[in-house]
Amino acid sequence: MTTATTAPTNRLTPRPRALAAGGLNSVRRNPLLVVLALMVLVFQLTTGSFLDPGNLSGIAIDAATLAIVAVPLALLVISGYLDLSVGSTLAVGGLVAGWLAGQQHQPPLVAVLGALAVGAAVGAVNGILCCYLGLSAFIVTLGMLTAVRGLAQQLFPLPLSSFGSGFAWLGGSRIAGIDAPVVIAALVLVAGALFLALTPAGRHVFAIGVNREAAYLSGINIRRTPFALFVVTGVAAALAGAIKASVLDSVVAGTSGAGFELTVLTAVLLGGVALTGGSGSVFGVLLGVLFLGCLQNGLTLLSVPTFWQQMAQGTALVAGAALAYFGPRLTR
């Protein structure tokens, strides 16, 4: 006697209600994604050229240097620290790289390595003072912001320019049809995400940010990991400075990177990284970077005066702080 068998239901096929719930949860976790999409739509409707390939390429290049610094800074903030000296470090990195490539006629690789060494030195000073001597990261890095800028102006009182075609490769070449700064930024984003997700040190970053004393009692070295993040942040800022110098073929000590520290901090906070430490993601930082890049570009296309653009960026910083505070409550 044969018994009728019913075809098994495919449990791998998601139901519409489950798909809707998953999409809603994604939006709740990343509310900036919806805001970014709406902003892009508004700019496209008002300008008619926002989504042109040439304009999108410009946004990507501008956002690349921001992303290169935002990722390590986000890891540093997650661990409970802060670096406000990245703007001045960016300036001195670009100046050293341009000086070596232009005035000293060194190979581009030597020029970039020189910039990275200076960035690492600035980061190491910040790390020693904050992680090993226990000084306030806010006070220390704010002081370094001024000190490094003053040193750059003392060493390079005149603008630097004409760095040569070899050095121009860093900011102007294309790799597999993609601008080199964008490729570098993508590698930094992937490395940051993998570091947080797959390495013990990445888990230590969260543990230190949540409760430094508990992390210490758990056997985590609460000084070494943040110190390394300070150094990496300095290196990333110097690299971003070298890229900017390569793209512009000039750098000025007094203005290069001015206000950059607030811009990158805004991107980090908009990305959902808690300023108090312990939470955040690289994907969220990417959204914050894209939001600021699209906002500045769209306002420029609309010929919005500079002071209004500054007001918009300041408002975005406040919104980022609010998002970092209320975001976790929205996901409950």
C-alpha positions as a Markdown table, in Angstrom:
| # | Residue | x | y | z |
|---|---|---|---|---|
| 1 | Met | 0.0 | 0.0 | 0.0 |
| 2 | Thr | 1.5 | 3.3 | -1.1 |
| 3 | Thr | 1.1 | 6.4 | 0.9 |
| 4 | Ala | 0.8 | 9.8 | -0.6 |
| 5 | Thr | 3.7 | 12.1 | 0.2 |
| 6 | Thr | 3.5 | 15.8 | 0.1 |
| 7 | Ala | 6.3 | 17.8 | -1.4 |
| 8 | Pro | 8.5 | 19.3 | 1.3 |
| 9 | Thr | 8.2 | 23.0 | 1.6 |
| 10 | Asn | 11.4 | 24.9 | 0.7 |
| 11 | Arg | 12.5 | 26.4 | 4.0 |
| 12 | Leu | 15.1 | 28.3 | 2.2 |
| 13 | Thr | 12.5 | 30.5 | 0.4 |
| 14 | Pro | 11.8 | 33.5 | 2.5 |
| 15 | Arg | 8.2 | 34.6 | 2.9 |
| 16 | Pro | 7.2 | 38.2 | 1.9 |
| 17 | Arg | 6.5 | 39.0 | 5.5 |
| 18 | Ala | 9.9 | 37.8 | 6.6 |
| 19 | Leu | 11.5 | 39.8 | 3.9 |
| 20 | Ala | 9.7 | 42.9 | 4.9 |
| 21 | Ala | 10.6 | 42.4 | 8.6 |
| 22 | Gly | 14.3 | 41.9 | 7.6 |
| 23 | Gly | 14.2 | 45.1 | 5.5 |
| 24 | Leu | 12.6 | 47.0 | 8.4 |
| 25 | Asn | 15.3 | 45.8 | 10.8 |
| 26 | Ser | 18.0 | 46.8 | 8.4 |
| 27 | Val | 16.5 | 50.3 | 8.2 |
| 28 | Arg | 16.2 | 50.6 | 12.0 |
| 29 | Arg | 19.9 | 49.5 | 12.3 |
| 30 | Asn | 21.1 | 52.0 | 9.6 |
| 31 | Pro | 18.6 | 54.9 | 9.5 |
| 32 | Leu | 21.3 | 57.0 | 7.7 |
| 33 | Leu | 20.9 | 54.7 | 4.7 |
| 34 | Val | 17.3 | 56.0 | 4.1 |
| 35 | Val | 18.4 | 59.6 | 4.6 |
| 36 | Leu | 21.3 | 59.1 | 2.2 |
| 37 | Ala | 19.0 | 57.6 | -0.5 |
| 38 | Leu | 16.5 | 60.5 | -0.1 |
| 39 | Met | 19.2 | 63.1 | -0.3 |
| 40 | Val | 20.6 | 61.6 | -3.5 |
| 41 | Leu | 17.1 | 61.6 | -5.0 |
| 42 | Val | 16.6 | 65.2 | -4.0 |
| 43 | Phe | 19.9 | 66.3 | -5.4 |
| 44 | Gln | 19.3 | 64.5 | -8.7 |
| 45 | Leu | 15.9 | 66.0 | -9.1 |
| 46 | Thr | 17.1 | 69.5 | -8.3 |
| 47 | Thr | 20.4 | 69.5 | -10.3 |
| 48 | Gly | 19.8 | 66.9 | -13.0 |
| 49 | Ser | 23.5 | 66.0 | -13.1 |
| 50 | Phe | 24.2 | 64.7 | -9.6 |
| 51 | Leu | 24.2 | 61.0 | -10.8 |
| 52 | Asp | 26.4 | 61.7 | -13.9 |
| 53 | Pro | 29.4 | 59.4 | -14.0 |
| 54 | Gly | 31.8 | 62.3 | -13.9 |
| 55 | Asn | 30.2 | 63.8 | -10.8 |
| 56 | Leu | 30.0 | 60.4 | -9.0 |
| 57 | Ser | 33.7 | 59.9 | -9.7 |
| 58 | Gly | 34.5 | 63.3 | -8.1 |
| 59 | Ile | 32.5 | 62.3 | -5.1 |
| 60 | Ala | 34.3 | 59.0 | -4.8 |
| 61 | Ile | 37.7 | 60.7 | -4.9 |
| 62 | Asp | 36.8 | 63.3 | -2.3 |
| 63 | Ala | 35.3 | 60.7 | -0.1 |
| 64 | Ala | 38.3 | 58.3 | -0.4 |
| 65 | Thr | 40.6 | 60.4 | 1.7 |
| 66 | Leu | 37.9 | 60.9 | 4.3 |
| 67 | Ala | 37.3 | 57.1 | 4.4 |
| 68 | Ile | 41.0 | 56.3 | 4.8 |
| 69 | Val | 41.1 | 58.3 | 8.0 |
| 70 | Ala | 37.6 | 57.7 | 9.2 |
| 71 | Val | 38.1 | 53.9 | 9.5 |
| 72 | Pro | 41.0 | 53.8 | 11.9 |
| 73 | Leu | 39.6 | 56.8 | 13.8 |
| 74 | Ala | 36.3 | 54.9 | 14.2 |
| 75 | Leu | 38.2 | 52.0 | 15.7 |
| 76 | Leu | 40.0 | 54.4 | 18.1 |
| 77 | Val | 36.7 | 55.9 | 19.2 |
| 78 | Ile | 35.1 | 52.5 | 19.7 |
| 79 | Ser | 38.0 | 51.7 | 22.0 |
| 80 | Gly | 37.1 | 54.8 | 24.1 |
| 81 | Tyr | 39.7 | 57.3 | 22.8 |
| 82 | Leu | 39.7 | 60.2 | 20.4 |
| 83 | Asp | 42.2 | 61.9 | 18.0 |
| 84 | Leu | 41.6 | 65.5 | 17.1 |
| 85 | Ser | 45.0 | 66.0 | 15.5 |
| 86 | Val | 44.3 | 64.2 | 12.2 |
| 87 | Gly | 43.8 | 67.5 | 10.3 |
| 88 | Ser | 47.3 | 68.8 | 11.2 |
| 89 | Thr | 48.8 | 65.3 | 10.6 |
| 90 | Leu | 47.2 | 65.3 | 7.2 |
| 91 | Ala | 48.8 | 68.6 | 6.5 |
| 92 | Val | 52.3 | 67.7 | 7.6 |
| 93 | Gly | 52.0 | 64.3 | 5.8 |
| 94 | Gly | 51.3 | 66.1 | 2.5 |
| 95 | Leu | 54.0 | 68.7 | 3.1 |
| 96 | Val | 56.7 | 66.0 | 3.8 |
| 97 | Ala | 55.6 | 63.9 | 0.8 |
| 98 | Gly | 55.6 | 67.0 | -1.5 |
| 99 | Trp | 58.9 | 68.2 | -0.2 |
| 100 | Leu | 60.6 | 64.9 | -0.7 |
| 101 | Ala | 59.1 | 64.4 | -4.2 |
| 102 | Gly | 59.4 | 68.0 | -5.4 |
| 103 | Gln | 62.3 | 69.7 | -3.7 |
| 104 | Gln | 64.4 | 66.7 | -2.9 |
| 105 | His | 63.6 | 64.8 | -6.1 |
| 106 | Gln | 63.1 | 61.5 | -4.2 |
| 107 | Pro | 61.2 | 58.6 | -5.8 |
| 108 | Pro | 57.4 | 58.6 | -5.1 |
| 109 | Leu | 57.7 | 55.6 | -2.8 |
| 110 | Val | 60.3 | 57.3 | -0.6 |
| 111 | Ala | 58.2 | 60.4 | -0.5 |
| 112 | Val | 55.1 | 58.4 | 0.7 |
| 113 | Leu | 57.1 | 56.4 | 3.2 |
| 114 | Gly | 58.5 | 59.6 | 4.6 |
| 115 | Ala | 55.0 | 61.0 | 5.1 |
| 116 | Leu | 53.9 | 57.8 | 6.7 |
| 117 | Ala | 56.8 | 57.8 | 9.1 |
| 118 | Val | 55.9 | 61.4 | 10.2 |
| 119 | Gly | 52.3 | 60.3 | 10.7 |
| 120 | Ala | 53.4 | 57.3 | 12.8 |
| 121 | Ala | 55.5 | 59.6 | 15.0 |
| 122 | Val | 52.6 | 61.9 | 15.7 |
| 123 | Gly | 50.3 | 58.9 | 16.4 |
| 124 | Ala | 53.0 | 57.4 | 18.7 |
| 125 | Val | 53.2 | 60.6 | 20.7 |
| 126 | Asn | 49.5 | 60.7 | 21.1 |
| 127 | Gly | 49.4 | 57.0 | 22.1 |
| 128 | Ile | 52.1 | 57.3 | 24.7 |
| 129 | Leu | 50.6 | 60.3 | 26.4 |
| 130 | Cys | 47.0 | 58.9 | 26.3 |
| 131 | Cys | 47.4 | 55.2 | 26.7 |
| 132 | Tyr | 50.6 | 54.8 | 28.9 |
| 133 | Leu | 50.6 | 58.1 | 30.8 |
| 134 | Gly | 46.8 | 58.2 | 31.2 |
| 135 | Leu | 46.3 | 61.8 | 30.0 |
| 136 | Ser | 43.0 | 62.9 | 28.5 |
| 137 | Ala | 42.8 | 62.1 | 24.8 |
| 138 | Phe | 40.7 | 65.1 | 24.1 |
| 139 | Ile | 43.2 | 67.5 | 25.7 |
| 140 | Val | 46.3 | 65.8 | 24.3 |
| 141 | Thr | 45.2 | 65.5 | 20.7 |
| 142 | Leu | 43.7 | 69.0 | 20.8 |
| 143 | Gly | 47.1 | 70.3 | 21.9 |
| 144 | Met | 48.8 | 68.2 | 19.1 |
| 145 | Leu | 46.4 | 69.7 | 16.6 |
| 146 | Thr | 47.9 | 73.1 | 17.3 |
| 147 | Ala | 51.5 | 72.0 | 17.9 |
| 148 | Val | 51.8 | 70.0 | 14.7 |
| 149 | Arg | 50.1 | 72.7 | 12.6 |
| 150 | Gly | 52.6 | 75.3 | 14.1 |
| 151 | Leu | 55.5 | 73.0 | 13.4 |
| 152 | Ala | 54.4 | 72.5 | 9.8 |
| 153 | Gln | 54.1 | 76.3 | 9.3 |
| 154 | Gln | 57.6 | 76.8 | 10.8 |
| 155 | Leu | 59.2 | 74.1 | 8.6 |
| 156 | Phe | 57.3 | 75.0 | 5.4 |
| 157 | Pro | 56.5 | 78.7 | 5.5 |
| 158 | Leu | 55.9 | 78.8 | 1.7 |
| 159 | Pro | 53.5 | 76.8 | -0.4 |
| 160 | Leu | 54.9 | 73.7 | -2.1 |
| 161 | Ser | 53.9 | 72.7 | -5.6 |
| 162 | Ser | 55.1 | 70.9 | -8.8 |
| 163 | Phe | 55.9 | 67.5 | -7.3 |
| 164 | Gly | 56.5 | 65.7 | -10.6 |
| 165 | Ser | 54.6 | 63.2 | -12.8 |
| 166 | Gly | 55.8 | 60.2 | -10.8 |
| 167 | Phe | 54.2 | 61.5 | -7.5 |
| 168 | Ala | 51.0 | 62.4 | -9.4 |
| 169 | Trp | 50.4 | 58.7 | -9.9 |
| 170 | Leu | 49.3 | 58.3 | -6.3 |
| 171 | Gly | 46.2 | 60.5 | -6.7 |
| 172 | Gly | 45.7 | 60.5 | -10.5 |
| 173 | Ser | 46.2 | 57.0 | -11.7 |
| 174 | Arg | 43.6 | 54.3 | -12.3 |
| 175 | Ile | 43.8 | 50.7 | -11.2 |
| 176 | Ala | 41.5 | 48.3 | -13.2 |
| 177 | Gly | 39.6 | 51.4 | -14.3 |
| 178 | Ile | 39.1 | 52.7 | -10.8 |
| 179 | Asp | 40.8 | 55.8 | -9.3 |
| 180 | Ala | 43.8 | 54.8 | -7.1 |
| 181 | Pro | 42.5 | 56.8 | -4.0 |
| 182 | Val | 39.2 | 54.9 | -4.3 |
| 183 | Val | 41.0 | 51.6 | -4.4 |
| 184 | Ile | 43.1 | 52.5 | -1.4 |
| 185 | Ala | 40.0 | 53.5 | 0.5 |
| 186 | Ala | 38.3 | 50.3 | -0.4 |
| 187 | Leu | 41.2 | 48.3 | 0.9 |
| 188 | Val | 41.2 | 50.3 | 4.2 |
| 189 | Leu | 37.5 | 49.7 | 4.6 |
| 190 | Val | 37.8 | 45.9 | 4.0 |
| 191 | Ala | 40.8 | 45.7 | 6.3 |
| 192 | Gly | 39.0 | 47.5 | 9.0 |
| 193 | Ala | 35.9 | 45.4 | 8.7 |
| 194 | Leu | 37.9 | 42.1 | 8.8 |
| 195 | Phe | 40.0 | 43.4 | 11.7 |
| 196 | Leu | 36.9 | 44.0 | 13.8 |
| 197 | Ala | 35.1 | 40.8 | 12.8 |
| 198 | Leu | 37.8 | 38.2 | 12.7 |
| 199 | Thr | 40.7 | 39.1 | 15.0 |
| 200 | Pro | 41.0 | 38.9 | 18.7 |
| 201 | Ala | 42.4 | 42.4 | 18.8 |
| 202 | Gly | 39.2 | 43.6 | 17.1 |
| 203 | Arg | 37.1 | 42.0 | 19.9 |
| 204 | His | 39.4 | 43.7 | 22.4 |
| 205 | Val | 38.7 | 47.1 | 20.8 |
| 206 | Phe | 35.0 | 46.7 | 21.7 |
| 207 | Ala | 35.8 | 45.2 | 25.2 |
| 208 | Ile | 38.1 | 48.1 | 26.1 |
| 209 | Gly | 35.5 | 50.6 | 24.9 |
| 210 | Val | 32.7 | 49.1 | 26.9 |
| 211 | Asn | 34.5 | 48.7 | 30.2 |
| 212 | Arg | 38.3 | 49.3 | 30.4 |
| 213 | Glu | 38.6 | 47.9 | 33.9 |
| 214 | Ala | 36.6 | 44.8 | 33.1 |
| 215 | Ala | 38.8 | 44.3 | 30.0 |
| 216 | Tyr | 41.9 | 44.6 | 32.1 |
| 217 | Leu | 40.6 | 42.0 | 34.6 |
| 218 | Ser | 39.9 | 39.7 | 31.7 |
| 219 | Gly | 43.6 | 39.7 | 30.7 |
| 220 | Ile | 43.3 | 42.2 | 27.8 |
| 221 | Asn | 46.2 | 44.6 | 27.3 |
| 222 | Ile | 44.2 | 47.8 | 27.5 |
| 223 | Arg | 47.2 | 50.0 | 26.5 |
| 224 | Arg | 48.8 | 48.2 | 23.6 |
| 225 | Thr | 45.7 | 48.0 | 21.3 |
| 226 | Pro | 44.6 | 51.6 | 21.6 |
| 227 | Phe | 48.3 | 52.7 | 21.2 |
| 228 | Ala | 48.5 | 50.8 | 18.0 |
| 229 | Leu | 45.3 | 52.4 | 16.8 |
| 230 | Phe | 46.7 | 55.9 | 17.5 |
| 231 | Val | 49.7 | 55.0 | 15.4 |
| 232 | Val | 47.6 | 53.6 | 12.6 |
| 233 | Thr | 45.3 | 56.7 | 12.7 |
| 234 | Gly | 48.4 | 59.0 | 12.3 |
| 235 | Val | 49.7 | 56.9 | 9.4 |
| 236 | Ala | 46.3 | 57.0 | 7.7 |
| 237 | Ala | 46.0 | 60.8 | 8.1 |
| 238 | Ala | 49.5 | 61.2 | 6.6 |
| 239 | Leu | 48.6 | 59.0 | 3.7 |
| 240 | Ala | 45.5 | 61.0 | 3.1 |
| 241 | Gly | 47.6 | 64.1 | 3.1 |
| 242 | Ala | 50.0 | 62.6 | 0.5 |
| 243 | Ile | 47.1 | 61.7 | -1.7 |
| 244 | Lys | 45.6 | 65.2 | -1.5 |
| 245 | Ala | 49.0 | 66.7 | -2.3 |
| 246 | Ser | 49.3 | 64.4 | -5.3 |
| 247 | Val | 45.8 | 65.2 | -6.6 |
| 248 | Leu | 46.2 | 69.0 | -6.2 |
| 249 | Asp | 50.0 | 69.1 | -7.0 |
| 250 | Ser | 50.3 | 71.7 | -4.2 |
| 251 | Val | 50.0 | 72.0 | -0.4 |
| 252 | Val | 49.9 | 74.9 | 2.0 |
| 253 | Ala | 50.9 | 74.5 | 5.6 |
| 254 | Gly | 48.3 | 76.9 | 7.0 |
| 255 | Thr | 45.2 | 75.7 | 5.2 |
| 256 | Ser | 45.8 | 72.0 | 4.2 |
| 257 | Gly | 43.5 | 69.8 | 6.3 |
| 258 | Ala | 42.1 | 72.8 | 8.2 |
| 259 | Gly | 38.8 | 71.6 | 9.8 |
| 260 | Phe | 39.4 | 68.0 | 8.6 |
| 261 | Glu | 39.3 | 66.6 | 12.1 |
| 262 | Leu | 35.7 | 67.8 | 12.5 |
| 263 | Thr | 34.7 | 66.5 | 9.1 |
| 264 | Val | 36.1 | 63.0 | 9.8 |
| 265 | Leu | 34.6 | 63.0 | 13.3 |
| 266 | Thr | 31.2 | 63.9 | 11.9 |
| 267 | Ala | 31.5 | 60.9 | 9.5 |
| 268 | Val | 32.3 | 58.6 | 12.3 |
| 269 | Leu | 29.4 | 59.8 | 14.5 |
| 270 | Leu | 27.0 | 59.8 | 11.6 |
| 271 | Gly | 28.0 | 56.2 | 11.0 |
| 272 | Gly | 26.7 | 55.2 | 14.4 |
| 273 | Val | 30.0 | 55.0 | 16.4 |
| 274 | Ala | 29.3 | 55.9 | 20.0 |
| 275 | Leu | 31.6 | 58.7 | 21.2 |
| 276 | Thr | 31.6 | 57.0 | 24.6 |
| 277 | Gly | 33.1 | 53.9 | 23.0 |
| 278 | Gly | 32.0 | 50.3 | 22.8 |
| 279 | Ser | 29.9 | 50.3 | 19.6 |
| 280 | Gly | 30.1 | 51.0 | 15.9 |
| 281 | Ser | 30.7 | 49.4 | 12.6 |
| 282 | Val | 32.8 | 50.0 | 9.5 |
| 283 | Phe | 29.7 | 49.8 | 7.3 |
| 284 | Gly | 28.1 | 52.6 | 9.3 |
| 285 | Val | 31.3 | 54.7 | 8.9 |
| 286 | Leu | 31.1 | 54.1 | 5.1 |
| 287 | Leu | 27.5 | 55.5 | 5.1 |
| 288 | Gly | 28.7 | 58.5 | 7.1 |
| 289 | Val | 31.5 | 59.2 | 4.6 |
| 290 | Leu | 29.2 | 58.9 | 1.6 |
| 291 | Phe | 26.6 | 61.1 | 3.3 |
| 292 | Leu | 29.1 | 63.9 | 3.9 |
| 293 | Gly | 30.5 | 63.5 | 0.4 |
| 294 | Cys | 27.1 | 63.6 | -1.3 |
| 295 | Leu | 26.0 | 66.5 | 0.9 |
| 296 | Gln | 29.0 | 68.7 | 0.1 |
| 297 | Asn | 28.9 | 67.9 | -3.6 |
| 298 | Gly | 25.2 | 68.5 | -3.9 |
| 299 | Leu | 25.3 | 71.8 | -2.1 |
| 300 | Thr | 28.2 | 72.9 | -4.4 |
| 301 | Leu | 26.2 | 71.9 | -7.5 |
| 302 | Leu | 23.3 | 74.0 | -6.2 |
| 303 | Ser | 25.8 | 77.0 | -5.8 |
| 304 | Val | 25.0 | 77.2 | -2.1 |
| 305 | Pro | 27.3 | 79.7 | -0.3 |
| 306 | Thr | 30.2 | 78.4 | 1.7 |
| 307 | Phe | 28.9 | 79.6 | 5.0 |
| 308 | Trp | 25.6 | 77.7 | 4.5 |
| 309 | Gln | 27.6 | 74.6 | 3.7 |
| 310 | Gln | 29.5 | 75.0 | 6.9 |
| 311 | Met | 26.2 | 75.3 | 8.8 |
| 312 | Ala | 25.0 | 72.1 | 7.1 |
| 313 | Gln | 28.2 | 70.3 | 8.2 |
| 314 | Gly | 27.8 | 71.5 | 11.7 |
| 315 | Thr | 24.2 | 70.4 | 11.8 |
| 316 | Ala | 25.3 | 67.0 | 10.5 |
| 317 | Leu | 27.8 | 66.8 | 13.4 |
| 318 | Val | 25.0 | 67.4 | 15.9 |
| 319 | Ala | 22.7 | 64.9 | 14.1 |
| 320 | Gly | 25.6 | 62.4 | 14.2 |
| 321 | Ala | 25.9 | 62.8 | 18.0 |
| 322 | Ala | 22.1 | 62.4 | 18.3 |
| 323 | Leu | 22.1 | 59.4 | 16.1 |
| 324 | Ala | 25.0 | 57.8 | 18.1 |
| 325 | Tyr | 22.9 | 58.4 | 21.3 |
| 326 | Phe | 19.4 | 57.4 | 20.1 |
| 327 | Gly | 20.4 | 54.8 | 17.5 |
| 328 | Pro | 20.9 | 51.9 | 19.9 |
| 329 | Arg | 17.5 | 52.7 | 21.5 |
| 330 | Leu | 15.8 | 52.5 | 18.1 |
| 331 | Thr | 17.0 | 48.9 | 17.5 |
| 332 | Arg | 15.4 | 47.6 | 20.8 |
